[in-house]
């Protein structure tokens, strides 16, 4: 009879010092990023006395919903939430459509002024938002004389401005995804009898979908969290205010209601998290493709 020997144990992997240091640094950075969010949510559930305490603690044993009740029962909160949803959804939809068509035109067609247009798209990303706020205000006021729905005090002005700032980056980013699709694929579809329109929407569009997802996330976050443009263009018409302006109500010169501010900020964060969860798989595939590339 043969002697039965115990299976050899696999040698334990020893992490290299460099990799261990990198992991520690990543954990520390993640903690620094997550801590303000944790403190915001914690303060939303803390009683007012604990928030204003001189010795704040990173926990609470007596959570309360009074701050959320005060925010949700506030006048117009549901309307402000709906306004933010309208602006964000319309900006995302138009950004996807226009950036996709523009990227296809700049990649698949040759026309006069193409290089100049690409440079203009690149330069548009370099201009600070703050430097254009006042000129855009006067522009939107002039637009309102011709088309009132897109003038100041209307949601149309916010949609146009956010679209103008989202499109340059979206076009430049999506151009790389469209260019990565082989030209031979379009030629093969033509041989099979597919028109250019059919190739664009039934073949090219699904192939660049991961890029569209990444663009939608950035456009949604930019439009949803905007405060500067909302404060600048929505001046007197309170019915068209968005959520960031609704939270501004709780800031008072003498006694700021920090519990309500944190509760409102927490409620504002939920739609962003939900949207990100819905598209995270596609977004991870974009990041994976970028790493491989």
C-alpha positions in Angstrom: 0.0 0.0 0.0 1.2 3.4 -0.9 1.8 6.0 1.8 -0.8 8.7 1.8 0.8 12.1 2.1 -0.9 15.3 3.1 -1.3 17.8 0.4 1.4 20.4 0.2 0.4 23.7 1.7 0.5 26.6 -0.7 3.1 29.2 0.3 1.5 32.2 1.9 1.7 35.3 -0.3 3.6 38.1 1.3 2.5 41.5 0.1 5.3 43.7 -1.2 6.0 46.7 1.0 5.2 49.1 -1.9 1.8 47.5 -2.5 1.0 47.5 1.2 1.9 51.2 1.4 -0.3 52.0 -1.6 -3.3 50.2 -0.1 -2.9 52.0 3.2 -2.7 55.4 1.3 -5.9 54.4 -0.6 -7.7 53.5 2.6 -6.7 56.8 4.2 -7.8 58.8 1.1 -11.1 56.9 1.0 -11.7 57.7 4.7 -11.0 61.4 4.2 -13.5 61.5 1.3 -16.2 59.5 3.1 -15.9 61.3 6.5 -17.7 64.6 5.4 -20.5 62.5 4.0 -20.7 60.5 7.2 -20.7 63.6 9.3 -23.5 65.1 7.1 -25.7 62.1 7.5 -24.9 61.9 11.3 -25.8 65.5 11.8 -29.0 65.1 10.0 -30.1 62.5 12.6 -28.6 64.3 15.7 -30.8 66.3 18.0 -30.2 70.0 17.8 -28.5 70.1 21.2 -25.8 67.6 20.1 -25.2 69.5 16.9 -24.5 72.8 18.7 -22.5 71.1 21.5 -19.0 72.4 22.1 -17.7 68.8 22.3 -19.3 67.1 19.2 -19.1 63.3 19.1 -18.9 61.1 16.0 -22.0 59.2 17.0 -25.4 59.6 18.6 -27.4 57.4 20.8 -30.7 59.4 20.4 -31.3 59.7 16.6 -34.2 61.9 15.6 -36.2 62.6 12.4 -37.2 66.1 13.4 -34.8 67.8 10.9 -36.2 65.7 8.0 -39.8 66.5 9.0 -38.9 70.2 9.1 -37.4 70.1 5.6 -40.1 68.0 4.0 -42.9 70.1 5.6 -41.2 73.3 4.3 -43.1 75.3 1.8 -42.4 74.3 -1.8 -39.8 71.5 -1.1 -41.6 69.0 -3.4 -41.8 71.7 -6.1 -38.1 72.5 -5.8 -37.3 68.8 -6.0 -39.4 68.4 -9.2 -37.7 71.5 -10.7 -34.2 69.9 -10.1 -35.4 66.6 -11.6 -36.7 68.4 -14.7 -33.5 70.3 -15.2 -31.2 67.3 -14.6 -33.2 64.9 -16.8 -33.5 67.3 -19.7 -29.8 68.3 -19.6 -28.8 64.6 -19.5 -31.0 63.7 -22.4 -30.0 66.6 -24.6 -26.3 66.1 -23.7 -26.4 62.5 -24.8 -28.2 63.2 -28.0 -26.2 66.2 -29.1 -22.8 65.0 -28.0 -23.4 61.6 -29.8 -24.4 63.3 -33.1 -21.6 65.8 -32.8 -19.0 63.1 -32.1 -20.1 61.1 -35.1 -19.9 64.2 -37.3 -16.4 65.1 -36.1 -15.1 61.6 -36.4 -16.8 60.1 -39.5 -17.0 63.2 -41.7 -14.5 65.5 -43.2 -15.5 69.1 -43.7 -14.0 72.5 -43.8 -13.3 74.0 -40.4 -13.3 70.7 -38.6 -9.9 71.3 -36.9 -11.0 74.8 -35.8 -14.2 73.4 -34.3 -12.3 70.8 -32.4 -10.0 73.4 -30.9 -13.0 75.6 -30.0 -14.5 72.6 -28.2 -11.3 72.0 -26.3 -10.8 75.7 -25.4 -14.4 75.9 -24.1 -13.5 73.4 -21.3 -10.7 75.7 -20.1 -12.8 78.8 -19.3 -13.7 79.0 -15.6 -17.4 78.9 -14.9 -17.2 82.0 -12.7 -15.8 84.1 -15.5 -18.8 83.5 -17.7 -21.6 83.8 -15.1 -22.2 87.6 -15.6 -22.0 87.5 -19.4 -24.3 84.5 -19.4 -26.8 86.4 -17.2 -27.0 89.3 -19.7 -27.2 86.8 -22.6 -30.1 84.9 -21.0 -31.9 88.1 -20.2 -31.7 89.1 -23.9 -32.8 85.6 -24.9 -35.8 86.1 -22.7 -37.0 89.0 -24.8 -37.3 86.7 -27.8 -38.1 83.4 -26.1 -39.5 84.0 -22.6 -39.3 80.3 -21.7 -35.5 80.4 -21.9 -35.0 83.8 -20.1 -34.1 84.5 -16.5 -36.4 83.3 -13.8 -37.3 80.2 -16.0 -35.9 76.7 -15.9 -35.1 77.0 -19.6 -32.2 79.3 -18.8 -30.7 76.7 -16.4 -31.1 74.0 -19.0 -29.4 76.0 -21.8 -26.5 77.0 -19.5 -25.9 73.5 -18.1 -26.1 72.1 -21.6 -23.5 74.6 -22.9 -21.1 73.6 -20.2 -21.7 69.8 -20.5 -21.5 69.5 -24.2 -17.8 70.4 -24.8 -16.5 67.8 -22.5 -19.1 65.3 -23.6 -18.2 65.7 -27.3 -14.5 65.5 -26.7 -14.8 62.4 -24.5 -17.4 60.6 -26.8 -15.3 61.4 -29.9 -12.7 58.8 -28.6 -15.4 56.1 -28.3 -16.7 56.7 -31.8 -13.2 56.8 -33.2 -12.5 53.4 -31.6 -15.2 51.7 -33.7 -13.4 50.3 -36.8 -14.2 51.9 -40.1 -14.4 48.4 -41.6 -17.6 47.8 -39.5 -19.4 50.6 -41.2 -18.2 49.4 -44.6 -19.4 45.8 -43.8 -22.8 47.2 -42.8 -23.1 49.1 -46.1 -22.4 45.9 -48.0 -25.2 44.2 -46.1 -27.5 47.0 -47.2 -27.7 49.1 -44.0 -28.0 52.8 -44.5 -25.8 55.3 -42.6 -28.7 56.2 -40.4 -29.3 52.6 -39.5 -25.7 52.0 -38.8 -25.5 55.0 -36.6 -28.4 54.1 -34.3 -28.5 50.3 -34.4 -24.8 49.5 -34.5 -22.7 52.5 -33.5 -24.9 53.8 -30.7 -24.9 50.6 -28.7 -21.1 50.3 -29.1 -20.5 53.7 -27.5 -23.1 53.2 -24.8 -20.5 52.9 -22.0 -19.2 56.4 -23.0 -22.7 57.7 -23.0 -23.2 56.4 -19.4 -20.1 58.2 -18.2 -21.3 61.4 -19.8 -24.8 61.1 -18.3 -23.3 60.7 -14.8 -21.2 63.8 -15.1 -24.0 65.9 -16.6 -26.5 64.7 -14.0 -24.3 65.6 -11.1 -23.3 69.0 -12.5 -27.0 69.9 -13.1 -28.3 68.5 -9.9 -25.8 70.1 -7.5 -25.6 73.4 -9.2 -26.0 76.5 -7.0 -24.2 79.3 -8.8 -26.3 79.3 -11.9 -29.6 78.7 -10.0 -28.8 81.6 -7.7 -27.8 83.8 -10.7 -30.7 83.2 -13.2 -33.6 82.4 -10.9 -33.9 85.8 -9.2 -37.5 86.5 -8.2 -39.6 83.6 -9.4 -39.5 81.3 -6.4 -41.7 78.7 -8.1 -38.8 77.8 -10.5 -36.1 77.5 -7.8 -34.2 74.2 -7.4 -33.2 72.2 -4.3 -29.9 74.0 -3.6 -31.8 77.2 -3.3 -34.4 75.5 -1.1 -31.7 74.6 1.4 -30.4 78.2 1.4 -33.6 79.1 3.3 -32.3 77.4 6.5 -29.2 79.6 6.5 -29.9 82.6 8.7 -27.6 85.4 9.8 -28.1 84.9 13.5 -29.1 81.2 13.9 -28.5 78.8 11.1 -30.6 75.6 11.3 -27.7 73.2 10.7 -29.9 70.1 11.4 -32.2 71.1 8.5 -29.3 72.0 6.3 -27.7 68.6 6.8 -31.1 66.8 6.4 -31.8 68.7 3.1 -28.3 67.9 1.9 -28.8 64.2 2.7 -32.1 64.2 0.8 -30.3 65.9 -2.2 -27.6 63.1 -2.2 -30.1 60.3 -2.5 -31.1 60.8 -6.1 -27.4 61.0 -7.1 -26.7 57.7 -5.3 -29.7 56.0 -6.9 -28.7 57.2 -10.4 -25.1 56.1 -9.8 -26.2 52.7 -8.6 -28.4 52.2 -11.8 -25.5 52.9 -14.1 -22.5 51.6 -12.1 -22.0 48.5 -14.1 -21.8 50.4 -17.3 -19.5 52.9 -15.7 -17.2 50.2 -14.4 -16.9 48.8 -17.9 -15.9 52.3 -19.1 -13.1 52.5 -16.5 -12.0 48.9 -17.3 -11.8 49.7 -21.0 -9.9 52.9 -20.3 -7.3 50.9 -18.2 -6.9 48.3 -20.9 -6.5 51.0 -23.5 
